[in-house]
């Protein structure tokens, strides 16, 4: 299936990312039911990308690249609908984001995932990401796992 770059204003993107957040709250027994839905526009801007896999008009998987500085970007909002898992869509999105990072000229990509997400950990480690100390917002956050993939010379 083709990987496409979509606008953060596509309402299907907001729905998919809100589904992701609901699933994560259940997984981590997080009772923080924020009234504000996630705003995908936070993933827009120079050096950013929002990639999805679409089938028959439905978004099945997504992921974003968010610029942190001139040298690095963060992979955000990786998610595949439960009924579409096991088809390699997450790998397809991740590979597309890594390539977008290279084309943009970033030296490295970073990301955060949770210690209860073994499939995500396996995906990132199999793509070459290596654990690093928690950064930024995630510093000192229990259950948070941070990763980095150097792109320089790649």
N, CA, C and O atoms as a GROMACS GRO file, in nm:
protein
  616
    1UNK      N    1   0.084  -0.119   0.000
    1UNK     CA    2   0.000   0.000   0.000
    1UNK      C    3   0.088   0.125   0.000
    1UNK      O    4   0.194   0.127   0.064
    2UNK      N    5   0.046   0.227  -0.070
    2UNK     CA    6   0.129   0.347  -0.076
    2UNK      C    7   0.128   0.424   0.056
    2UNK      O    8   0.030   0.427   0.130
    3UNK      N    9   0.241   0.485   0.082
    3UNK     CA   10   0.258   0.573   0.198
    3UNK      C   11   0.237   0.714   0.147
    3UNK      O   12   0.300   0.756   0.050
    4UNK      N   13   0.147   0.789   0.211
    4UNK     CA   14   0.119   0.924   0.163
    4UNK      C   15   0.140   1.026   0.274
    4UNK      O   16   0.123   0.998   0.392
    5UNK      N   17   0.178   1.145   0.232
    5UNK     CA   18   0.195   1.259   0.322
    5UNK      C   19   0.062   1.331   0.325
    5UNK      O   20   0.008   1.367   0.220
    6UNK      N   21   0.008   1.352   0.444
    6UNK     CA   22  -0.122   1.419   0.455
    6UNK      C   23  -0.110   1.546   0.538
    6UNK      O   24  -0.013   1.567   0.610
    7UNK      N   25  -0.210   1.627   0.526
    7UNK     CA   26  -0.218   1.749   0.605
    7UNK      C   27  -0.264   1.717   0.747
    7UNK      O   28  -0.354   1.635   0.766
    8UNK      N   29  -0.205   1.781   0.845
    8UNK     CA   30  -0.254   1.762   0.982
    8UNK      C   31  -0.398   1.806   1.001
    8UNK      O   32  -0.462   1.770   1.100
    9UNK      N   33  -0.450   1.883   0.907
    9UNK     CA   34  -0.589   1.929   0.919
    9UNK      C   35  -0.690   1.825   0.870
    9UNK      O   36  -0.811   1.845   0.885
   10UNK      N   37  -0.644   1.715   0.811
   10UNK     CA   38  -0.734   1.608   0.767
   10UNK      C   39  -0.803   1.552   0.892
   10UNK      O   40  -0.734   1.505   0.982
   11UNK      N   41  -0.936   1.556   0.900
   11UNK     CA   42  -1.006   1.511   1.021
   11UNK      C   43  -0.982   1.364   1.053
   11UNK      O   44  -0.995   1.323   1.169
   12UNK      N   45  -0.948   1.284   0.952
   12UNK     CA   46  -0.919   1.142   0.977
   12UNK      C   47  -0.792   1.126   1.061
   12UNK      O   48  -0.779   1.030   1.136
   13UNK      N   49  -0.698   1.220   1.048
   13UNK     CA   50  -0.574   1.217   1.125
   13UNK      C   51  -0.605   1.237   1.273
   13UNK      O   52  -0.556   1.163   1.358
   14UNK      N   53  -0.686   1.337   1.302
   14UNK     CA   54  -0.722   1.362   1.442
   14UNK      C   55  -0.792   1.241   1.502
   14UNK      O   56  -0.764   1.205   1.617
   15UNK      N   57  -0.881   1.178   1.428
   15UNK     CA   58  -0.952   1.060   1.478
   15UNK      C   59  -0.855   0.945   1.508
   15UNK      O   60  -0.864   0.881   1.612
   16UNK      N   61  -0.762   0.920   1.415
   16UNK     CA   62  -0.665   0.812   1.434
   16UNK      C   63  -0.577   0.838   1.556
   16UNK      O   64  -0.550   0.747   1.634
   17UNK      N   65  -0.533   0.960   1.573
   17UNK     CA   66  -0.446   0.994   1.686
   17UNK      C   67  -0.523   0.993   1.818
   17UNK      O   68  -0.466   0.959   1.922
   18UNK      N   69  -0.649   1.029   1.815
   18UNK     CA   70  -0.730   1.020   1.937
   18UNK      C   71  -0.755   0.873   1.973
   18UNK      O   72  -0.759   0.839   2.091
   19UNK      N   73  -0.773   0.787   1.872
   19UNK     CA   74  -0.783   0.642   1.897
   19UNK      C   75  -0.656   0.592   1.965
   19UNK      O   76  -0.661   0.513   2.059
   20UNK      N   77  -0.541   0.640   1.917
   20UNK     CA   78  -0.413   0.600   1.976
   20UNK      C   79  -0.407   0.639   2.123
   20UNK      O   80  -0.368   0.559   2.208
   21UNK      N   81  -0.447   0.760   2.153
   21UNK     CA   82  -0.440   0.807   2.291
   21UNK      C   83  -0.534   0.729   2.383
   21UNK      O   84  -0.498   0.700   2.497
   22UNK      N   85  -0.652   0.695   2.334
   22UNK     CA   86  -0.744   0.613   2.413
   22UNK      C   87  -0.684   0.476   2.441
   22UNK      O   88  -0.695   0.424   2.552
   23UNK      N   89  -0.621   0.416   2.340
   23UNK     CA   90  -0.559   0.285   2.359
   23UNK      C   91  -0.445   0.293   2.461
   23UNK      O   92  -0.431   0.204   2.545
   24UNK      N   93  -0.364   0.397   2.453
   24UNK     CA   94  -0.253   0.412   2.548
   24UNK      C   95  -0.304   0.435   2.690
   24UNK      O   96  -0.246   0.384   2.786
   25UNK      N   97  -0.412   0.512   2.705
   25UNK     CA   98  -0.467   0.533   2.839
   25UNK      C   99  -0.515   0.402   2.899
   25UNK      O  100  -0.496   0.377   3.018
   26UNK      N  101  -0.579   0.317   2.817
   26UNK     CA  102  -0.622   0.186   2.866
   26UNK      C  103  -0.501   0.100   2.903
   26UNK      O  104  -0.501   0.036   3.009
   27UNK      N  105  -0.400   0.097   2.817
   27UNK     CA  106  -0.282   0.014   2.840
   27UNK      C  107  -0.210   0.051   2.969
   27UNK      O  108  -0.162  -0.037   3.041
   28UNK      N  109  -0.202   0.180   2.997
   28UNK     CA  110  -0.128   0.228   3.115
   28UNK      C  111  -0.219   0.263   3.232
   28UNK      O  112  -0.174   0.323   3.330
   29UNK      N  113  -0.346   0.227   3.223
   29UNK     CA  114  -0.442   0.257   3.329
   29UNK      C  115  -0.439   0.405   3.367
   29UNK      O  116  -0.445   0.441   3.485
   30UNK      N  117  -0.430   0.489   3.265
   30UNK     CA  118  -0.426   0.633   3.284
   30UNK      C  119  -0.569   0.685   3.284
   30UNK      O  120  -0.642   0.672   3.186
   31UNK      N  121  -0.609   0.742   3.394
   31UNK     CA  122  -0.746   0.793   3.405
   31UNK      C  123  -0.757   0.940   3.368
   31UNK      O  124  -0.862   1.001   3.387
   32UNK      N  125  -0.651   0.998   3.317
   32UNK     CA  126  -0.650   1.139   3.278
   32UNK      C  127  -0.729   1.156   3.149
   32UNK      O  128  -0.673   1.148   3.040
   33UNK      N  129  -0.857   1.180   3.161
   33UNK     CA  130  -0.944   1.199   3.046
   33UNK      C  131  -0.949   1.348   3.012
   33UNK      O  132  -1.042   1.418   3.051
   34UNK      N  133  -0.849   1.393   2.941
   34UNK     CA  134  -0.844   1.535   2.904
   34UNK      C  135  -0.961   1.569   2.813
   34UNK      O  136  -1.000   1.490   2.726
   35UNK      N  137  -1.016   1.686   2.836
   35UNK     CA  138  -1.128   1.728   2.753
   35UNK      C  139  -1.080   1.780   2.617
   35UNK      O  140  -1.157   1.783   2.521
   36UNK      N  141  -0.954   1.820   2.609
   36UNK     CA  142  -0.902   1.870   2.483
   36UNK      C  143  -0.848   1.755   2.400
   36UNK      O  144  -0.759   1.683   2.445
   37UNK      N  145  -0.899   1.735   2.278
   37UNK     CA  146  -0.841   1.632   2.192
   37UNK      C  147  -0.704   1.676   2.143
   37UNK      O  148  -0.673   1.796   2.142
   38UNK      N  149  -0.622   1.582   2.102
   38UNK     CA  150  -0.490   1.613   2.048
   38UNK      C  151  -0.505   1.697   1.922
   38UNK      O  152  -0.592   1.670   1.839
   39UNK      N  153  -0.422   1.797   1.908
   39UNK     CA  154  -0.425   1.884   1.791
   39UNK      C  155  -0.312   1.845   1.697
   39UNK      O  156  -0.196   1.877   1.724
   40UNK      N  157  -0.343   1.776   1.586
   40UNK     CA  158  -0.238   1.735   1.493
   40UNK      C  159  -0.159   1.852   1.434
   40UNK      O  160  -0.050   1.831   1.381
   41UNK      N  161  -0.213   1.974   1.442
   41UNK     CA  162  -0.141   2.090   1.388
   41UNK      C  163  -0.007   2.110   1.460
   41UNK      O  164   0.082   2.176   1.408
   42UNK      N  165   0.008   2.053   1.580
   42UNK     CA  166   0.136   2.063   1.650
   42UNK      C  167   0.244   1.986   1.576
   42UNK      O  168   0.363   1.999   1.606
   43UNK      N  169   0.204   1.905   1.478
   43UNK     CA  170   0.299   1.828   1.399
   43UNK      C  171   0.324   1.892   1.262
   43UNK      O  172   0.387   1.830   1.176
   44UNK      N  173   0.278   2.013   1.242
   44UNK     CA  174   0.298   2.083   1.116
   44UNK      C  175   0.420   2.173   1.127
   44UNK      O  176   0.472   2.196   1.236
   45UNK      N  177   0.464   2.222   1.015
   45UNK     CA  178   0.572   2.320   1.015
   45UNK      C  179   0.695   2.269   0.940
   45UNK      O  180   0.702   2.154   0.898
   46UNK      N  181   0.789   2.359   0.926
   46UNK     CA  182   0.912   2.329   0.853
   46UNK      C  183   0.985   2.210   0.914
   46UNK      O  184   1.001   2.202   1.036
   47UNK      N  185   1.029   2.119   0.829
   47UNK     CA  186   1.104   2.003   0.874
   47UNK      C  187   1.019   1.893   0.933
   47UNK      O  188   1.071   1.796   0.988
   48UNK      N  189   0.887   1.906   0.922
   48UNK     CA  190   0.795   1.806   0.975
   48UNK      C  191   0.734   1.725   0.862
   48UNK      O  192   0.734   1.768   0.746
   49UNK      N  193   0.683   1.609   0.896
   49UNK     CA  194   0.613   1.524   0.799
   49UNK      C  195   0.508   1.445   0.873
   49UNK      O  196   0.527   1.408   0.989
   50UNK      N  197   0.398   1.418   0.808
   50UNK     CA  198   0.292   1.335   0.864
   50UNK      C  199   0.257   1.232   0.757
   50UNK      O  200   0.197   1.265   0.655
   51UNK      N  201   0.295   1.107   0.783
   51UNK     CA  202   0.277   1.001   0.685
   51UNK      C  203   0.169   0.904   0.731
   51UNK      O  204   0.158   0.873   0.850
   52UNK      N  205   0.090   0.856   0.636
   52UNK     CA  206  -0.017   0.762   0.666
   52UNK      C  207  -0.020   0.652   0.560
   52UNK      O  208   0.029   0.668   0.449
   53UNK      N  209  -0.081   0.542   0.599
   53UNK     CA  210  -0.118   0.438   0.503
   53UNK      C  211  -0.270   0.442   0.496
   53UNK      O  212  -0.339   0.436   0.597
   54UNK      N  213  -0.319   0.454   0.374
   54UNK     CA  214  -0.463   0.466   0.351
   54UNK      C  215  -0.510   0.351   0.264
   54UNK      O  216  -0.443   0.312   0.169
   55UNK      N  217  -0.627   0.297   0.298
   55UNK     CA  218  -0.688   0.191   0.218
   55UNK      C  219  -0.837   0.221   0.206
   55UNK      O  220  -0.907   0.231   0.307
   56UNK      N  221  -0.883   0.234   0.084
   56UNK     CA  222  -1.025   0.262   0.057
   56UNK      C  223  -1.076   0.382   0.136
   56UNK      O  224  -1.188   0.381   0.187
   57UNK      N  225  -0.994   0.486   0.146
   57UNK     CA  226  -1.033   0.609   0.213
   57UNK      C  227  -1.015   0.608   0.364
   57UNK      O  228  -1.034   0.711   0.429
   58UNK      N  229  -0.979   0.494   0.422
   58UNK     CA  230  -0.959   0.487   0.567
   58UNK      C  231  -0.810   0.488   0.599
   58UNK      O  232  -0.731   0.419   0.535
   59UNK      N  233  -0.774   0.569   0.698
   59UNK     CA  234  -0.636   0.571   0.744
   59UNK      C  235  -0.614   0.452   0.837
   59UNK      O  236  -0.687   0.436   0.935
   60UNK      N  237  -0.514   0.369   0.806
   60UNK     CA  238  -0.486   0.249   0.884
   60UNK      C  239  -0.368   0.267   0.979
   60UNK      O  240  -0.364   0.204   1.085
   61UNK      N  241  -0.273   0.352   0.942
   61UNK     CA  242  -0.152   0.370   1.022
   61UNK      C  243  -0.100   0.510   0.998
   61UNK      O  244  -0.121   0.570   0.893
   62UNK      N  245  -0.031   0.562   1.100
   62UNK     CA  246   0.024   0.697   1.088
   62UNK      C  247   0.152   0.711   1.170
   62UNK      O  248   0.183   0.627   1.254
   63UNK      N  249   0.222   0.817   1.142
   63UNK     CA  250   0.340   0.855   1.218
   63UNK      C  251   0.384   0.992   1.170
   63UNK      O  252   0.356   1.032   1.057
   64UNK      N  253   0.452   1.062   1.257
   64UNK     CA  254   0.493   1.199   1.223
   64UNK      C  255   0.638   1.223   1.260
   64UNK      O  256   0.696   1.157   1.346
   65UNK      N  257   0.695   1.319   1.192
   65UNK     CA  258   0.830   1.367   1.219
   65UNK      C  259   0.815   1.512   1.260
   65UNK      O  260   0.764   1.594   1.183
   66UNK      N  261   0.860   1.545   1.378
   66UNK     CA  262   0.848   1.681   1.430
   66UNK      C  263   0.988   1.738   1.455
   66UNK      O  264   1.067   1.680   1.530
   67UNK      N  265   1.017   1.850   1.392
   67UNK     CA  266   1.148   1.914   1.405
   67UNK      C  267   1.172   1.958   1.549
   67UNK      O  268   1.088   2.024   1.610
   68UNK      N  269   1.288   1.920   1.603
   68UNK     CA  270   1.329   1.968   1.735
   68UNK      C  271   1.427   2.084   1.723
   68UNK      O  272   1.415   2.183   1.794
   69UNK      N  273   1.523   2.071   1.632
   69UNK     CA  274   1.622   2.175   1.604
   69UNK      C  275   1.681   2.144   1.467
   69UNK      O  276   1.634   2.055   1.398
   70UNK      N  277   1.785   2.219   1.427
   70UNK     CA  278   1.843   2.200   1.294
   70UNK      C  279   1.897   2.060   1.272
   70UNK      O  280   1.902   2.012   1.159
   71UNK      N  281   1.938   1.993   1.379
   71UNK     CA  282   2.004   1.864   1.367
   71UNK      C  283   1.916   1.743   1.399
   71UNK      O  284   1.952   1.630   1.365
   72UNK      N  285   1.802   1.766   1.463
   72UNK     CA  286   1.726   1.650   1.509
   72UNK      C  287   1.575   1.670   1.497
   72UNK      O  288   1.523   1.781   1.498
   73UNK      N  289   1.508   1.556   1.486
   73UNK     CA  290   1.362   1.554   1.482
   73UNK      C  291   1.315   1.438   1.568
   73UNK      O  292   1.390   1.343   1.593
   74UNK      N  293   1.190   1.448   1.613
   74UNK     CA  294   1.132   1.344   1.696
   74UNK      C  295   1.022   1.273   1.619
   74UNK      O  296   0.940   1.336   1.552
   75UNK      N  297   1.022   1.142   1.628
   75UNK     CA  298   0.914   1.062   1.571
   75UNK      C  299   0.801   1.061   1.672
   75UNK      O  300   0.820   1.029   1.789
   76UNK      N  301   0.684   1.097   1.626
   76UNK     CA  302   0.566   1.111   1.711
   76UNK      C  303   0.448   1.033   1.653
   76UNK      O  304   0.443   1.007   1.533
   77UNK      N  305   0.355   0.998   1.740
   77UNK     CA  306   0.223   0.948   1.703
   77UNK      C  307   0.224   0.827   1.610
   77UNK      O  308   0.140   0.816   1.521
   78UNK      N  309   0.318   0.736   1.631
   78UNK     CA  310   0.318   0.611   1.556
   78UNK      C  311   0.198   0.529   1.603
   78UNK      O  312   0.182   0.504   1.722
   79UNK      N  313   0.115   0.488   1.509
   79UNK     CA  314  -0.003   0.410   1.547
   79UNK      C  315  -0.057   0.334   1.426
   79UNK      O  316  -0.059   0.384   1.314
   80UNK      N  317  -0.100   0.211   1.453
   80UNK     CA  318  -0.169   0.130   1.354
   80UNK      C  319  -0.298   0.081   1.418
   80UNK      O  320  -0.298   0.032   1.531
   81UNK      N  321  -0.409   0.093   1.345
   81UNK     CA  322  -0.536   0.042   1.396
   81UNK      C  323  -0.522  -0.106   1.432
   81UNK      O  324  -0.456  -0.180   1.358
   82UNK      N  325  -0.581  -0.149   1.542
   82UNK     CA  326  -0.568  -0.289   1.584
   82UNK      C  327  -0.603  -0.389   1.473
   82UNK      O  328  -0.536  -0.491   1.458
   83UNK      N  329  -0.708  -0.361   1.396
   83UNK     CA  330  -0.749  -0.455   1.292
   83UNK      C  331  -0.656  -0.458   1.172
   83UNK      O  332  -0.669  -0.545   1.086
   84UNK      N  333  -0.561  -0.364   1.164
   84UNK     CA  334  -0.465  -0.359   1.053
   84UNK      C  335  -0.325  -0.404   1.095
   84UNK      O  336  -0.232  -0.400   1.014
   85UNK      N  337  -0.309  -0.445   1.218
   85UNK     CA  338  -0.177  -0.486   1.266
   85UNK      C  339  -0.134  -0.619   1.206
   85UNK      O  340  -0.216  -0.700   1.163
   86UNK      N  341  -0.002  -0.640   1.204
   86UNK     CA  342   0.053  -0.764   1.151
   86UNK      C  343   0.073  -0.761   1.000
   86UNK      O  344   0.106  -0.863   0.940
   87UNK      N  345   0.054  -0.646   0.940
   87UNK     CA  346   0.067  -0.631   0.794
   87UNK      C  347   0.192  -0.551   0.755
   87UNK      O  348   0.214  -0.524   0.637
   88UNK      N  349   0.273  -0.512   0.854
   88UNK     CA  350   0.395  -0.437   0.824
   88UNK      C  351   0.373  -0.289   0.801
   88UNK      O  352   0.461  -0.220   0.751
   89UNK      N  353   0.256  -0.239   0.838
   89UNK     CA  354   0.225  -0.098   0.813
   89UNK      C  355   0.307  -0.005   0.902
   89UNK      O  356   0.352   0.101   0.858
   90UNK      N  357   0.327  -0.045   1.028
   90UNK     CA  358   0.410   0.036   1.118
   90UNK      C  359   0.552   0.048   1.066
   90UNK      O  360   0.610   0.157   1.069
   91UNK      N  361   0.608  -0.061   1.017
   91UNK     CA  362   0.743  -0.059   0.958
   91UNK      C  363   0.745   0.032   0.837
   91UNK      O  364   0.840   0.108   0.818
   92UNK      N  365   0.641   0.024   0.754
   92UNK     CA  366   0.634   0.108   0.636
   92UNK      C  367   0.635   0.256   0.674
   92UNK      O  368   0.706   0.336   0.613
   93UNK      N  369   0.556   0.293   0.774
   93UNK     CA  370   0.551   0.433   0.819
   93UNK      C  371   0.686   0.473   0.878
   93UNK      O  372   0.738   0.580   0.846
   94UNK      N  373   0.742   0.389   0.965
   94UNK     CA  374   0.870   0.421   1.028
   94UNK      C  375   0.979   0.438   0.923
   94UNK      O  376   1.056   0.534   0.930
   95UNK      N  377   0.988   0.347   0.826
   95UNK     CA  378   1.088   0.360   0.720
   95UNK      C  379   1.070   0.490   0.642
   95UNK      O  380   1.167   0.556   0.606
   96UNK      N  381   0.945   0.528   0.617
   96UNK     CA  382   0.918   0.654   0.547
   96UNK      C  383   0.962   0.775   0.627
   96UNK      O  384   1.014   0.872   0.572
   97UNK      N  385   0.942   0.769   0.758
   97UNK     CA  386   0.984   0.881   0.844
   97UNK      C  387   1.136   0.890   0.852
   97UNK      O  388   1.192   1.000   0.852
   98UNK      N  389   1.202   0.775   0.859
   98UNK     CA  390   1.349   0.775   0.861
   98UNK      C  391   1.402   0.836   0.731
   98UNK      O  392   1.494   0.918   0.733
   99UNK      N  393   1.343   0.796   0.619
   99UNK     CA  394   1.386   0.851   0.491
   99UNK      C  395   1.357   1.002   0.483
   99UNK      O  396   1.439   1.078   0.431
  100UNK      N  397   1.243   1.045   0.533
  100UNK     CA  398   1.211   1.188   0.536
  100UNK      C  399   1.312   1.264   0.621
  100UNK      O  400   1.353   1.374   0.585
  101UNK      N  401   1.353   1.205   0.733
  101UNK     CA  402   1.455   1.267   0.817
  101UNK      C  403   1.587   1.281   0.744
  101UNK      O  404   1.653   1.385   0.754
  102UNK      N  405   1.626   1.178   0.671
  102UNK     CA  406   1.750   1.184   0.592
  102UNK      C  407   1.741   1.293   0.486
  102UNK      O  408   1.833   1.374   0.470
  103UNK      N  409   1.630   1.294   0.413
  103UNK     CA  410   1.613   1.392   0.305
  103UNK      C  411   1.611   1.535   0.358
  103UNK      O  412   1.653   1.628   0.288
  104UNK      N  413   1.562   1.554   0.479
  104UNK     CA  414   1.558   1.687   0.538
  104UNK      C  415   1.696   1.729   0.589
  104UNK      O  416   1.721   1.847   0.610
  105UNK      N  417   1.784   1.632   0.608
  105UNK     CA  418   1.919   1.662   0.651
  105UNK      C  419   1.942   1.653   0.801
  105UNK      O  420   2.042   1.704   0.852
  106UNK      N  421   1.851   1.588   0.872
  106UNK     CA  422   1.870   1.571   1.016
  106UNK      C  423   1.987   1.477   1.043
  106UNK      O  424   2.011   1.383   0.967
  107UNK      N  425   2.058   1.502   1.150
  107UNK     CA  426   2.168   1.416   1.192
  107UNK      C  427   2.118   1.299   1.276
  107UNK      O  428   2.182   1.195   1.283
  108UNK      N  429   2.001   1.317   1.339
  108UNK     CA  430   1.949   1.209   1.424
  108UNK      C  431   1.798   1.223   1.440
  108UNK      O  432   1.740   1.330   1.426
  109UNK      N  433   1.738   1.109   1.471
  109UNK     CA  434   1.596   1.104   1.507
  109UNK      C  435   1.588   1.049   1.649
  109UNK      O  436   1.667   0.962   1.688
  110UNK      N  437   1.494   1.098   1.725
  110UNK     CA  438   1.469   1.047   1.860
  110UNK      C  439   1.320   1.012   1.870
  110UNK      O  440   1.238   1.058   1.791
  111UNK      N  441   1.288   0.931   1.970
  111UNK     CA  442   1.148   0.898   1.995
  111UNK      C  443   1.134   0.850   2.137
  111UNK      O  444   1.231   0.819   2.205
  112UNK      N  445   1.008   0.844   2.181
  112UNK     CA  446   0.974   0.792   2.314
  112UNK      C  447   0.863   0.691   2.296
  112UNK      O  448   0.771   0.711   2.216
  113UNK      N  449   0.872   0.584   2.372
  113UNK     CA  450   0.764   0.486   2.378
  113UNK      C  451   0.752   0.441   2.523
  113UNK      O  452   0.828   0.484   2.609
  114UNK      N  453   0.658   0.354   2.549
  114UNK     CA  454   0.636   0.309   2.686
  114UNK      C  455   0.683   0.166   2.708
  114UNK      O  456   0.692   0.087   2.614
  115UNK      N  457   0.712   0.135   2.832
  115UNK     CA  458   0.765   0.002   2.865
  115UNK      C  459   0.662  -0.110   2.853
  115UNK      O  460   0.698  -0.227   2.865
  116UNK      N  461   0.536  -0.077   2.830
  116UNK     CA  462   0.432  -0.178   2.809
  116UNK      C  463   0.404  -0.204   2.661
  116UNK      O  464   0.314  -0.281   2.627
  117UNK      N  465   0.481  -0.142   2.574
  117UNK     CA  466   0.458  -0.152   2.430
  117UNK      C  467   0.569  -0.234   2.365
  117UNK      O  468   0.652  -0.180   2.292
  118UNK      N  469   0.569  -0.364   2.392
  118UNK     CA  470   0.678  -0.450   2.344
  118UNK      C  471   0.685  -0.455   2.191
  118UNK      O  472   0.795  -0.464   2.136
  119UNK      N  473   0.572  -0.450   2.123
  119UNK     CA  474   0.577  -0.451   1.977
  119UNK      C  475   0.645  -0.325   1.923
  119UNK      O  476   0.722  -0.332   1.828
  120UNK      N  477   0.616  -0.212   1.985
  120UNK     CA  478   0.679  -0.086   1.943
  120UNK      C  479   0.829  -0.090   1.972
  120UNK      O  480   0.909  -0.050   1.887
  121UNK      N  481   0.867  -0.138   2.089
  121UNK     CA  482   1.009  -0.148   2.124
  121UNK      C  483   1.080  -0.236   2.021
  121UNK      O  484   1.188  -0.200   1.974
  122UNK      N  485   1.021  -0.349   1.988
  122UNK     CA  486   1.081  -0.439   1.889
  122UNK      C  487   1.095  -0.369   1.753
  122UNK      O  488   1.198  -0.380   1.688
  123UNK      N  489   0.991  -0.299   1.711
  123UNK     CA  490   0.994  -0.227   1.583
  123UNK      C  491   1.110  -0.128   1.580
  123UNK      O  492   1.188  -0.126   1.486
  124UNK      N  493   1.120  -0.046   1.684
  124UNK     CA  494   1.223   0.058   1.685
  124UNK      C  495   1.363  -0.002   1.693
  124UNK      O  496   1.453   0.041   1.622
  125UNK      N  497   1.382  -0.102   1.778
  125UNK     CA  498   1.515  -0.162   1.791
  125UNK      C  499   1.554  -0.235   1.663
  125UNK      O  500   1.671  -0.233   1.624
  126UNK      N  501   1.459  -0.300   1.596
  126UNK     CA  502   1.491  -0.370   1.471
  126UNK      C  503   1.523  -0.272   1.359
  126UNK      O  504   1.586  -0.310   1.260
  127UNK      N  505   1.481  -0.146   1.373
  127UNK     CA  506   1.512  -0.042   1.274
  127UNK      C  507   1.644   0.028   1.305
  127UNK      O  508   1.685   0.119   1.232
  128UNK      N  509   1.710  -0.012   1.414
  128UNK     CA  510   1.840   0.047   1.447
  128UNK      C  511   1.839   0.150   1.557
  128UNK      O  512   1.944   0.204   1.591
  129UNK      N  513   1.724   0.180   1.614
  129UNK     CA  514   1.717   0.275   1.724
  129UNK      C  515   1.780   0.212   1.848
  129UNK      O  516   1.763   0.092   1.872
  130UNK      N  517   1.851   0.293   1.926
  130UNK     CA  518   1.915   0.247   2.050
  130UNK      C  519   1.871   0.335   2.166
  130UNK      O  520   1.851   0.455   2.152
  131UNK      N  521   1.856   0.270   2.282
  131UNK     CA  522   1.812   0.341   2.403
  131UNK      C  523   1.909   0.454   2.437
  131UNK      O  524   2.030   0.441   2.424
  132UNK      N  525   1.851   0.564   2.482
  132UNK     CA  526   1.926   0.680   2.531
  132UNK      C  527   1.859   0.725   2.660
  132UNK      O  528   1.746   0.685   2.689
  133UNK      N  529   1.927   0.808   2.739
  133UNK     CA  530   1.860   0.863   2.858
  133UNK      C  531   1.735   0.942   2.816
  133UNK      O  532   1.732   1.004   2.710
  134UNK      N  533   1.634   0.939   2.901
  134UNK     CA  534   1.513   1.014   2.870
  134UNK      C  535   1.545   1.162   2.853
  134UNK      O  536   1.626   1.217   2.928
  135UNK      N  537   1.483   1.224   2.757
  135UNK     CA  538   1.510   1.363   2.723
  135UNK      C  539   1.385   1.448   2.742
  135UNK      O  540   1.273   1.398   2.746
  136UNK      N  541   1.408   1.578   2.755
  136UNK     CA  542   1.299   1.676   2.757
  136UNK      C  543   1.186   1.640   2.851
  136UNK      O  544   1.207   1.611   2.969
  137UNK      N  545   1.067   1.641   2.797
  137UNK     CA  546   0.944   1.614   2.872
  137UNK      C  547   0.951   1.480   2.944
  137UNK      O  548   0.889   1.464   3.049
  138UNK      N  549   1.024   1.384   2.890
  138UNK     CA  550   1.025   1.248   2.942
  138UNK      C  551   1.127   1.224   3.053
  138UNK      O  552   1.130   1.115   3.111
  139UNK      N  553   1.211   1.323   3.084
  139UNK     CA  554   1.310   1.308   3.191
  139UNK      C  555   1.241   1.272   3.321
  139UNK      O  556   1.145   1.337   3.362
  140UNK      N  557   1.291   1.165   3.386
  140UNK     CA  558   1.237   1.124   3.514
  140UNK      C  559   1.102   1.056   3.507
  140UNK      O  560   1.042   1.027   3.611
  141UNK      N  561   1.051   1.031   3.387
  141UNK     CA  562   0.919   0.971   3.372
  141UNK      C  563   0.932   0.818   3.378
  141UNK      O  564   0.993   0.756   3.291
  142UNK      N  565   0.872   0.761   3.481
  142UNK     CA  566   0.876   0.616   3.499
  142UNK      C  567   0.798   0.547   3.387
  142UNK      O  568   0.690   0.592   3.350
  143UNK      N  569   0.854   0.439   3.334
  143UNK     CA  570   0.788   0.364   3.229
  143UNK      C  571   0.811   0.418   3.090
  143UNK      O  572   0.763   0.361   2.992
  144UNK      N  573   0.884   0.528   3.079
  144UNK     CA  574   0.912   0.591   2.952
  144UNK      C  575   1.048   0.542   2.900
  144UNK      O  576   1.146   0.540   2.976
  145UNK      N  577   1.054   0.504   2.773
  145UNK     CA  578   1.177   0.458   2.711
  145UNK      C  579   1.209   0.548   2.591
  145UNK      O  580   1.125   0.566   2.502
  146UNK      N  581   1.329   0.605   2.590
  146UNK     CA  582   1.367   0.694   2.480
  146UNK      C  583   1.474   0.629   2.395
  146UNK      O  584   1.557   0.553   2.443
  147UNK      N  585   1.468   0.661   2.265
  147UNK     CA  586   1.556   0.600   2.166
  147UNK      C  587   1.611   0.706   2.071
  147UNK      O  588   1.555   0.815   2.057
  148UNK      N  589   1.723   0.670   2.006
  148UNK     CA  590   1.785   0.758   1.908
  148UNK      C  591   1.834   0.676   1.790
  148UNK      O  592   1.877   0.562   1.805
  149UNK      N  593   1.826   0.735   1.672
  149UNK     CA  594   1.883   0.676   1.551
  149UNK      C  595   1.968   0.783   1.484
  149UNK      O  596   1.915   0.880   1.431
  150UNK      N  597   2.102   0.765   1.486
  150UNK     CA  598   2.188   0.861   1.414
  150UNK      C  599   2.168   0.845   1.264
  150UNK      O  600   2.161   0.733   1.213
  151UNK      N  601   2.158   0.956   1.193
  151UNK     CA  602   2.141   0.954   1.048
  151UNK      C  603   2.263   1.006   0.975
  151UNK      O  604   2.274   0.988   0.854
  152UNK      N  605   2.355   1.069   1.045
  152UNK     CA  606   2.475   1.125   0.982
  152UNK      C  607   2.552   1.017   0.909
  152UNK      O  608   2.580   0.910   0.964
  153UNK      N  609   2.585   1.046   0.786
  153UNK     CA  610   2.663   0.952   0.708
  153UNK      C  611   2.582   0.832   0.660
  153UNK      O  612   2.635   0.741   0.597
  154UNK      N  613   2.453   0.835   0.690
  154UNK     CA  614   2.371   0.719   0.649
  154UNK      C  615   2.321   0.736   0.508
  154UNK      O  616   2.251   0.649   0.456
   0.00000   0.00000   0.00000
